Amino acid sequence: MHFLDDALFPEHQQPLVITAAPYGPEFLPSDSDDIPVSMDEQVQKAVDCWNAGATVLHVHCREADGSGSKRLSMFNELLSRLRDAVPQMVLQVGGSISFAPEGEGESAKWLGDDTRHMLAELDPKPDQVTIAINTNQMNVTELMSADDVAGTSLALPAYHHAYREMWIPSGPDFVEEHLRRLQKNGVQAMFMLGDPGQLESVERLYRRGIYTGPLVLNWVGIGGGADGPSPYNMMEFVRRCPDGAVLTIESMMRSCLPLNTMAIAMGLHVRCGIEDNLWGRKGERLTSVQQIEQLVRISRELYREIASGQEARRICRIGEFYSTTDETLAKVGWAPNRRAGQQGFTQLAA
């Protein structure tokens, strides 16, 4: 991404899109008073996040007993109710469905490819489904201190070990087939990327015409198999993104606020909620709604407007797909593919 002399002036920046991740699938209901369990509570949590200023909702779902749901029928029910309760909100289903372990001592893992492919068939369809690129470690405990997980199930040795050993199954066959199914059904892929190498893999998918939609990204700075929350890591990822990308910054625990503050100042977009972070000041819990309200205040102090639902849809280019690989590359801001016999560097314009 390029930053011209006036790029940090809010009048030249898009309104801020805030993604709320309030469902916390890695935690148990006993871990926090802020975890919604019943269907009514899950819907109300979305309404509360919308009223606080979030325009994208990262969706997971729980069964009545509080366990993470792996039933597509439950997601269909929740999505249907969310469409009625928050009709302008961008609904983004987490592509893992639920990675919580079934019981103490069991592995934390994502579901199999066949089940995850079924996310393209949800009815009503979500606006986005997240997708990770390249099979990789996802050790979310690497950056968590004892203070971070105090009073939660992640402080229990068995649960901690389960998440320490979690990994992302996302090989080439799965990725290509999943993108094909999402695009066929008009569902946007939200790429969850942990480093520039994963961005390079996405670029190759675009250059080969496997996906012809907008480049909508989360930089996932959570360590343990992805970039850690260093500003240098974030800035390198930002530098490597083409100008047409829509980039949201995601981190974990108390790294979320400083990195999100940087993102707001730079004209990028942000994500918050108890799936990522439980804390405000050290030792003080913050709810998902309080985290959203905090980012709204920071953005307004910087004179940057908060996106409406309609603006969030426009910024994320919901429902937009392109006819050819060349058109897609031009829309995203990547240089065109090399023409047959062409020598030297490619150029954006003929």
N, C-alpha and C positions, 0 to 999 in steps of 0.2 A: 504494500500500500504506500502511496505517496502522500506526503504532508507538505503542502505549500505554505507560504509565509502566513496565510490567514486561516490555516486549517484548524487551529485551536479556538477560533472565535465561534461561539455557539450559534450565531446566525448562519454559519456555513455548515453546520452539522445537522444530521438527521435527528428528529426527536428520539429520545431514549426509549428503547424497547427493553422492558424488564421481564425476564423469565422467572416465574415462581416454581420452585421445586419443593412443595410442602408435604409430600406424602412419606418421605423418609423410609424407603423399603428396607434399608439395612438395619433399622431399629425395631424394637418390639414396642407395643403400646405402653408397656410399663416403663419405658425409658423416658417418656416425655408426655406432659399433659397436652402437648401441641399436636399429637398424632391422631388424625381422624380415623375412626374404625367403621362405624355404621355407614351405610350408603348416604343417609341424610347428612351425616357429619362430613363426609368426603365432598359432597356437593357444596355444602355451606362453606367449607374451607376454600373452595375455588371462588365463591362469591366474595368472601372476605379478602382474598388476594387481589381480585379484580378491583374492588372498592378502594384498596390501598394504593393501586397504581400499576399492578402487573397486567400485561396484555398477552403474555404467552404462559400457558400452564403445562408443566411437565407432569404427565399423568402416569401414576401407578395406581393399583387398586388392591384393597384388602377384603378378605372374607369376614364374615360376621364374628369369627373368633379372633380376629386381629392378625391372622397370618397373611402373608403376601399372596394375592390371588394369582393363579396361573390358568384360570378359566377365561376363555375368550368371551363367554356369555356375560361374565361379570363386567368385563371392559365395555362390551356393547351397551349394557345397562347404564354404566356410569357415563359413557360418552353421550348417550341419548339424553340423560338428565342434565349433563353439562351444556349441551346445545340449547336447552330450554333456559337454564339458569344463567349462563354467561354467553349469550349468543355471539357477541363480538370478539370473544377471546380466541386466540390461536391455540388449538388443542394439539399438544405434542406428546405422543405416546412413547414412553421409554422402551427402546428396542430390546432390552433384556427381559421384559415383562416383569419378572421379579427374581432377584438373585439372592434372596434371603435363604439361609439354611433352614431345612424343615425342622430340625431338632438340635439340641445342644450337642456339639461335637461333629455334626455332619458338615460336609463341604458347602461353601457358598458358591453357587454356580449358576450360569445362565442356562436357559432351556435349550433343547435341541433345535437344529436348523428347521425341521419341518414345522414345529410349533411357532417359531419366530416368523417364518414366512407367512403364517396365517394372519399376522398383523396387517398385511396388505388387504385382507378381506374383512376387516372390522366394519360393522354397520351400526350406526352411521360412521363413515370413514373419518379419521382424524385429519387434521391439516398437515401434520408432520409425523414421521416416525424416525427416531434416532437410530443411527447405525455407526458402529465402530469399524475401523479399518485395520486390518492385519491382526492376526492372532498374537496376543501379547499378555504379559503379566498385568494384573490390576490389584496390586497390593495396597489397598486403601489405608492400611494400618501404618505404613512406613512413616508417614508424616504426623501421625496421631500420638500425642503425649498421653501420659496417664491422666493428666488434668482434663484433656479433651474428652475422654471417654468415661470419666468418673460418673458413677451412678447409672451407667447404661449397660446393656448386654455385651457391648464390645469390650467391656472391662473383664468379662469372664474369660478365662483361659481358652476354653473350647471354642467359643464364638470368635475370639480374637484370632486364633489359629486358622479357623475356617476362612476368614476374610483375608488373612495374610497370604494364604495359598490360592486365592481366587485368580482366575485368568480369563481372558476374553477369547472365546472361539469365533474367529471372524476371518476365515481363509478366503481365497479368491473365488472358489465355487459359490460359497454362501453369498458373498458380497454381490457378485454379478447377478445371480438369480434374484436376490432380494431387491436390488435396484430395478431390475426388469419388472418385477411384480408391482412394486410401489408405483413406478411410473405408469404402468398400464392402467392402474386404478386411480391415477390422478392424485397420489399422495406424495408430498414433498419429502425428500430425504434430508434430514438434519445430520450432518457429518460430525461425529464426536472424535476429535483428533488430539492426540497427546504430544505430538512433536512434528517438526517439518518433514521428516521422512514419511509419515502417514499422509501429509498433504501432497507429497510427491506421488504417492500411490493413487490418490484421488485424481490428481491431474492426468495421470496416465489413463484412468477410466474415462475421463472426459475426452481426451485426445483420440481414444479408440471408439468413441461414440456409444459407449455403454450406458452413460447417463447424460441426458440432455435437458437438465433443469438448472435453476439458479444454484450458485455455490453458497450454501447457507451452513455456517460452521460454528461449532463450539470449540474453543481451545480449552482443553481439559488439563489444567495444571495441578495435578494431584499427586505426582511422584509415584514411586512404586511400579514403574513400567511406563510412565508418561513423564513429561517435563515436570520438574518441581516448580514451586511458586516463586521463582526468581524473576525479577523484572527483566533481566537479560534474556531469559527464555521466552517470556511473553513478547518482548520487543522483536526478537528474532522471528518468532512466528508471525507477528504482525507484518514485519518487513517482507516476508516471503509470500504473503497473501496478495492475490491480484486485486486491482482497484474495484472490481465489480463484486467482490465477496461481501457477504453479510456476516460479520464476526461478533460472536458473543464470548465473553470471558467467564470461565468457570474455574473455581479452585475449591479449597476445602478448609473447614474450620476457620480460625481467625486470620488466615491468609485471604479469605474472600473479600473482606472490606477494603484493605489497601489496594488490591488488584482491581476491584470494581471501581474504586475511586479514580484510579489511573485511567481505566477504560472510559468512564464518563467524561473525563477531561479531554480524552483523545478523540471522542466522537464514535467510539465503539458501543457495544451493547452489553448487558450484564445479566447474570443469573444469581439467585439467592434462594434461601429456604433451608429447612432443617435436613433435607437430603444431603446438603453440602456442609452446613454449619449450624451448630447449636448455640454459638456464643456471640456476645457483644464484647464489652470490656471483660478482661480475664476474670473468670469465676462467675459471670453473670449471664444467665440464659437469655436468649432472644428468640421470640417466636418467628415464624415465617412472615407474618404480617408486619411485625416490628422491623424486620430486616428490609422489607419492601419500603416501608415508610422512611427508613433511614436513607436509602438510596434516592428516594424522591426528594428528600430535603437536600442532600448533597448536590443533586443535579440542579435543583432550583437555585442553590447558592452560586452555582457556576453559570446561571442564566440559560441552562439548556432545558428545553421543553420536554415533557413526558409524552410519549406516543399515545394516541388514542387507539382503540381497537382497529379502526379503519386504517390508521396510519401504520400500525404494526403489520397488518396484512399487506399493505403496499410495500413497505420496506423489506419484508421477508419474501415478497413476490409469490404469495400463496396462489396456487393454481396455475402458475406460469411454467410452460415447457416450450422447447424450441424444436424447429423442424430438422435442422442439420447439425452436424458436428461443428462446422465452420461458424454457423450462427451462434451456437452455444459458447464457443471459445471467445467470440467477439463480445457477447453479452457479459461474460464473466470477467473479461479483461486479460485473458491469456493470449500470447502471440499465436497466430494461426499455425496449423501444421505445415510442415515443409512440403512444397509442391514437388512433383516428380522432376528430377533433374536440377532442382534449385540448389545453388551453392551459396556459401556464406551464411550470414545470419538471417533469420526470418524477420519480417517487419509487420507491424500492426496494420499498416495501410499499404496497398499495392503501389 
